Amino acid sequence: MILTPRILGVADKLRPYVGFVYPVLNKVLVRRATPQLTASYLMTNRCNARCGFCMVADYFTDPRVDMTMEKFKIIAKNLHMGKKVGQVVLSGAGEPLLNHDTIPIIRWLNSEYPLVAVNLITNGITLGECVKDVSLLRLNYLNVSLNASSPEVYWRTMGVNQFNRVVCNIEEYQRMGNKNLRLSYVVHYGNLRDLPGYVQLASELCVKQIHVRYAVFYSESMRRKMAWSNGYLGTGYSLYYHQEESDEYVRQAVSLADKLGVKLWCDVFPFCGLPENRECCFPFTDILVGLNGEVFPCCGGESIFKDKVASGIYNFGNALTQKLEHFHNNELWKAVRYSAKHPEQASIPECKVCIFEILRNVRKKHSHILDWSSL
């Protein structure tokens, strides 16, 4: 049987129903028949938004770097694209459509690796400038991070006044007959009450999928170290401190989505019903590639491990200079995998403060603020 991107996407569509069991099922059910790794790429460290919840904002003051076509081709070969990697996600550490090589890279992937599912994550601000080109790409999904249903909430959340522009870009993309668009919503106390309205907006825009997840928050000591600290939402915006209200608006959004026929792909579990012992599977199923080929064992690792990788304390490998088999099972990757499975015995201290560990038995925690500043 030929496993097309559409067939491979079935596992993704099951995720709303299986929650955090998804990575395990994805690994077990298709591992022998098809590539099992998801490779996420940072495409640029430039951004045209200033989101108050951004966890990669400390990249913005680094010297300008883009993922180029030349680098991407070498990395794809070293990762055994199409053999070991079955899915690609093009995202940060800024806005990928600001990198002029992003669209040519996707065209090249579509041509050279037609069975590899390609996903693009954008804030949609510059989508209108290239909407025809993007529409011609073969994407598993195009994810637009809108995060608000009104200009006022958008301004408070995204830090720029571009709500109407993004909505117009979405409408134009939809008019071209595309069926692969989904919206994402990073929820915090500043936009919590807007969540049901966001579902309504998605329905009006004929968008059938929404991905909702909690915003990540940092301690004051972490924020002082990060370049965009003045723009971050205060830790009081964490929904941990507003659990009952959070649960109520999530329930309203889920109920409305059911009525409107919108699939709410939700990583926001009600605090009153958080599953015990949620397990992190990223080091087993995913690899994140940095702007110069440096690799990280999880999504979020580009921030959590950034300083130690840059200083040489950690060396997970480099996909620009090494093949996958030369680094993917080195001692550091093994240590991260063990720490993901056994956080109480983690030899990688960062694994004790990541979002998965903080949400593990969250009712026993005092907060879910991330802080690795002293590690």
Secondary structure, 3 states (H helix, E strand, C coil): CCCCHHHHHHHHHHHHHHHHHHHHHHHHHHCCCCCCEEEEEEEECCCCCCCCCCCCHHHCCCCCCECCHHHHHHHHHHCCECCCEEEEEEEEECCHHHCCCHHHHHHHHHHHCCCCEEEEEECCCCHHHCHHHHHCCCCCEEEEECCCCCHHHHHHHHCCCCHHHHHHHHHHHHHCCCCCEEEEEEECCCCHHHHHHHHHHHHHCCCCEEEEEECCEECHHHHHHCCCHHHCCCHHHCHHHHHHHHHHHHHHHHHHHHHHCCEEEECCCCHHHCCCCCCCCHHHHEEEECCCCEEECCCCHHHHCHHHHHHCCCCCCECCCCCHHHHCCCHHHHHHHHHHHCHHHCCCHHHHCCHHHHHCCHHHCCCCEECCCCC
